[in-house]
Amino acid sequence: MPLCAKCVRDGNSDRASVIATRGSEYCADCFKVDMFGRFTKAYTTKESLLPRGEPVCVAWSGGLSSSLLVHYMNSFLNKNFKQNVSPRFSAVYVCVVDYSCLLSEEKQQIVNQEIEAMQSIAEGYNFNFKRIPLESAFTNENGDLDSTLVADLTSPEILQLKFESYSTSKTSTATPISRTLDLFASFKSTPAANPTTAVTLLNTLTTRLLRRAASTYNCTTLMTGSNASTIAAQIVTQTALGGGFNLPNEISLEYKVPNTDIVTFRPIRDLLFGEVEKLVELDEIAQFPGVAGMAEGLFGGVVGSVGTEGASVAKMTIQDLAASFVKGLQKDFPQSVSTVTRTAFKVQTGANAPGLDVCLLCSNPIQPNSQNWRASHTTSRLDDIPDIIKNEDGTVVEAPKKASEVPATGAADLLLCYACQHVGRDVKVKEKLVLPGGDWFLGAKKDCFVGNGCCDSGVSD
């Protein structure tokens, strides 16, 4: 049986290894010390953006990485207390975004039970626990149905956005849950809809809700449990979806969210998933598969199975395929994932340049001229009917085919980043798409719809 390399160097040659990682063998104690040291080291980087002594919001998805993060936060703050050091954070808010409105009643019961258990753990650490329903994207701070943005999808190439305010004094059959269900029903699996876009939109709303919660509770730091393996999968996904411009911000250790006081912090981004898995096992950290897997299978499309008649198989999303690829890469080439992430960490795209506009949907920076790329490369097409021209000698010939002119960019295209422009184009029913339109969601973008008429918008009460 292999022995712990560090213990052998220290003269304790009787300690067996529990994991081989990073080219070395570790016993349980040495492994836990080394991994926790990597977590605490993330707080000591030069020119850190993290404020000291202010509240922090910790995103808990129920997965192994975020569960380890919550566990580490408790250990980290206890260590500060024992060393008589002022606490790094004045308060901890653990936030769980609840997708259960999209699930069956049976699955809702499982999720409710697990979230109650998560609350007990968080409160046992003296953390504040906040459950954030997905449908709250359509509510204001009082819990009432909020304003919405309606995307007109009747044209296949031009999106027009209209702002519709909501008055609580008027009766309406719509509810936050019905708005949410209708939104994601637009992406249900059909040949015309793309489940990848539905998952992307779900992730976007989750991120926006977490940022909203951080702002509500005066948190200046939003902490997530992204690890090296999930980041490697995200690199593939973002690149495939056209979100490469903002990739450095999506995977960096720290990221100052535009137009806010919030810094996104990823303190375990250097840990591989296999390492996270072993730490969860060694520290006996509770697992919550029902909460972690809320989105699994929600939007999988159905396609014909090759070589069979009448059979069907689940269509995987880009996110699923990227995660599967990274998992295989990690298994067969253990060092490759770290190489991928460390290389990507060095990439600079100019996404932090001053003066960049931000996306209405994801609130990430918009790359200049990205709308023109889609117009010139994605939506161009060949004319079905050829033009006829007359040569100088009088002969009549068919003119060379060329890409036809593309319609003018719509209002939505000017307000969305390249990646988010997929949303309206992948809706199942080409009529309308209702998105959140509250002040918290639009921010300064509300001026594009109300008051100055900079977009082709309408306002209704």
ChimeraX attribute file (.defattr): number of C-alpha atoms within 10 A of each C-alpha:
attribute: neighborCount
match mode: 1-to-1
recipient: residues
	/A:1	7
	/A:2	14
	/A:3	19
	/A:4	26
	/A:5	20
	/A:6	17
	/A:7	19
	/A:8	13
	/A:9	9
	/A:10	9
	/A:11	9
	/A:12	13
	/A:13	13
	/A:14	11
	/A:15	19
	/A:16	18
	/A:17	20
	/A:18	19
	/A:19	18
	/A:20	16
	/A:21	14
	/A:22	12
	/A:23	7
	/A:24	12
	/A:25	19
	/A:26	23
	/A:27	19
	/A:28	17
	/A:29	14
	/A:30	17
	/A:31	23
	/A:32	17
	/A:33	11
	/A:34	11
	/A:35	17
	/A:36	15
	/A:37	11
	/A:38	16
	/A:39	21
	/A:40	14
	/A:41	12
	/A:42	18
	/A:43	15
	/A:44	10
	/A:45	11
	/A:46	7
	/A:47	6
	/A:48	11
	/A:49	17
	/A:50	23
	/A:51	15
	/A:52	14
	/A:53	12
	/A:54	16
	/A:55	20
	/A:56	27
	/A:57	30
	/A:58	28
	/A:59	26
	/A:60	25
	/A:61	22
	/A:62	23
	/A:63	18
	/A:64	24
	/A:65	26
	/A:66	22
	/A:67	22
	/A:68	23
	/A:69	24
	/A:70	24
	/A:71	18
	/A:72	16
	/A:73	18
	/A:74	17
	/A:75	14
	/A:76	16
	/A:77	18
	/A:78	15
	/A:79	13
	/A:80	13
	/A:81	13
	/A:82	8
	/A:83	9
	/A:84	9
	/A:85	11
	/A:86	12
	/A:87	16
	/A:88	18
	/A:89	18
	/A:90	12
	/A:91	18
	/A:92	24
	/A:93	22
	/A:94	24
	/A:95	23
	/A:96	24
	/A:97	22
	/A:98	21
	/A:99	20
	/A:100	21
	/A:101	16
	/A:102	19
	/A:103	14
	/A:104	9
	/A:105	11
	/A:106	8
	/A:107	15
	/A:108	19
	/A:109	14
	/A:110	15
	/A:111	23
	/A:112	15
	/A:113	14
	/A:114	19
	/A:115	21
	/A:116	12
	/A:117	14
	/A:118	22
	/A:119	20
	/A:120	14
	/A:121	16
	/A:122	21
	/A:123	13
	/A:124	11
	/A:125	17
	/A:126	13
	/A:127	19
	/A:128	16
	/A:129	21
	/A:130	16
	/A:131	15
	/A:132	17
	/A:133	17
	/A:134	21
	/A:135	24
	/A:136	21
	/A:137	27
	/A:138	24
	/A:139	20
	/A:140	16
	/A:141	11
	/A:142	7
	/A:143	11
	/A:144	15
	/A:145	25
	/A:146	23
	/A:147	21
	/A:148	24
	/A:149	21
	/A:150	20
	/A:151	21
	/A:152	19
	/A:153	19
	/A:154	13
	/A:155	12
	/A:156	11
	/A:157	16
	/A:158	19
	/A:159	22
	/A:160	21
	/A:161	26
	/A:162	24
	/A:163	24
	/A:164	21
	/A:165	17
	/A:166	18
	/A:167	14
	/A:168	10
	/A:169	6
	/A:170	7
	/A:171	8
	/A:172	10
	/A:173	5
	/A:174	9
	/A:175	15
	/A:176	20
	/A:177	19
	/A:178	13
	/A:179	19
	/A:180	21
	/A:181	14
	/A:182	13
	/A:183	19
	/A:184	20
	/A:185	16
	/A:186	22
	/A:187	26
	/A:188	20
	/A:189	20
	/A:190	16
	/A:191	10
	/A:192	15
	/A:193	20
	/A:194	25
	/A:195	27
	/A:196	24
	/A:197	25
	/A:198	26
	/A:199	22
	/A:200	22
	/A:201	20
	/A:202	16
	/A:203	14
	/A:204	16
	/A:205	21
	/A:206	21
	/A:207	17
	/A:208	18
	/A:209	23
	/A:210	22
	/A:211	23
	/A:212	17
	/A:213	21
	/A:214	26
	/A:215	18
	/A:216	10
	/A:217	14
	/A:218	16
	/A:219	25
	/A:220	24
	/A:221	28
	/A:222	29
	/A:223	24
	/A:224	22
	/A:225	23
	/A:226	24
	/A:227	23
	/A:228	24
	/A:229	25
	/A:230	22
	/A:231	24
	/A:232	27
	/A:233	23
	/A:234	22
	/A:235	21
	/A:236	20
	/A:237	22
	/A:238	20
	/A:239	14
	/A:240	14
	/A:241	17
	/A:242	17
	/A:243	20
	/A:244	20
	/A:245	24
	/A:246	22
	/A:247	20
	/A:248	20
	/A:249	21
	/A:250	19
	/A:251	24
	/A:252	18
	/A:253	21
	/A:254	21
	/A:255	20
	/A:256	18
	/A:257	17
	/A:258	16
	/A:259	10
	/A:260	11
	/A:261	13
	/A:262	24
	/A:263	23
	/A:264	24
	/A:265	26
	/A:266	22
	/A:267	22
	/A:268	27
	/A:269	25
	/A:270	21
	/A:271	19
	/A:272	24
	/A:273	19
	/A:274	18
	/A:275	20
	/A:276	22
	/A:277	14
	/A:278	17
	/A:279	20
	/A:280	18
	/A:281	13
	/A:282	14
	/A:283	12
	/A:284	9
	/A:285	15
	/A:286	17
	/A:287	18
	/A:288	20
	/A:289	15
	/A:290	21
	/A:291	26
	/A:292	17
	/A:293	15
	/A:294	19
	/A:295	16
	/A:296	11
	/A:297	13
	/A:298	17
	/A:299	24
	/A:300	22
	/A:301	22
	/A:302	16
	/A:303	14
	/A:304	13
	/A:305	13
	/A:306	9
	/A:307	7
	/A:308	8
	/A:309	8
	/A:310	7
	/A:311	11
	/A:312	13
	/A:313	12
	/A:314	14
	/A:315	20
	/A:316	16
	/A:317	21
	/A:318	22
	/A:319	21
	/A:320	16
	/A:321	15
	/A:322	21
	/A:323	20
	/A:324	13
	/A:325	15
	/A:326	22
	/A:327	20
	/A:328	12
	/A:329	15
	/A:330	18
	/A:331	13
	/A:332	10
	/A:333	11
	/A:334	17
	/A:335	15
	/A:336	15
	/A:337	22
	/A:338	19
	/A:339	13
	/A:340	18
	/A:341	23
	/A:342	14
	/A:343	10
	/A:344	17
	/A:345	15
	/A:346	10
	/A:347	11
	/A:348	13
	/A:349	14
	/A:350	13
	/A:351	18
	/A:352	18
	/A:353	8
	/A:354	9
	/A:355	7
	/A:356	15
	/A:357	18
	/A:358	19
	/A:359	23
	/A:360	23
	/A:361	21
	/A:362	20
	/A:363	22
	/A:364	23
	/A:365	24
	/A:366	24
	/A:367	21
	/A:368	12
	/A:369	10
	/A:370	17
	/A:371	19
	/A:372	15
	/A:373	11
	/A:374	16
	/A:375	17
	/A:376	14
	/A:377	11
	/A:378	10
	/A:379	14
	/A:380	15
	/A:381	13
	/A:382	11
	/A:383	12
	/A:384	8
	/A:385	7
	/A:386	12
	/A:387	12
	/A:388	11
	/A:389	13
	/A:390	11
	/A:391	9
	/A:392	7
	/A:393	6
	/A:394	8
	/A:395	8
	/A:396	11
	/A:397	11
	/A:398	10
	/A:399	11
	/A:400	9
	/A:401	12
	/A:402	12
	/A:403	12
	/A:404	13
	/A:405	13
	/A:406	15
	/A:407	11
	/A:408	11
	/A:409	16
	/A:410	17
	/A:411	19
	/A:412	23
	/A:413	26
	/A:414	20
	/A:415	22
	/A:416	25
	/A:417	28
	/A:418	24
	/A:419	22
	/A:420	24
	/A:421	21
	/A:422	20
	/A:423	19
	/A:424	22
	/A:425	19
	/A:426	18
	/A:427	25
	/A:428	19
	/A:429	15
	/A:430	17
	/A:431	13
	/A:432	19
	/A:433	21
	/A:434	20
	/A:435	20
	/A:436	26
	/A:437	26
	/A:438	23
	/A:439	14
	/A:440	18
	/A:441	24
	/A:442	19
	/A:443	14
	/A:444	12
	/A:445	17
	/A:446	17
	/A:447	13
	/A:448	19
	/A:449	20
	/A:450	17
	/A:451	10
	/A:452	10
	/A:453	12
	/A:454	11
	/A:455	18
	/A:456	13
	/A:457	19
	/A:458	14
	/A:459	12
	/A:460	9
	/A:461	9
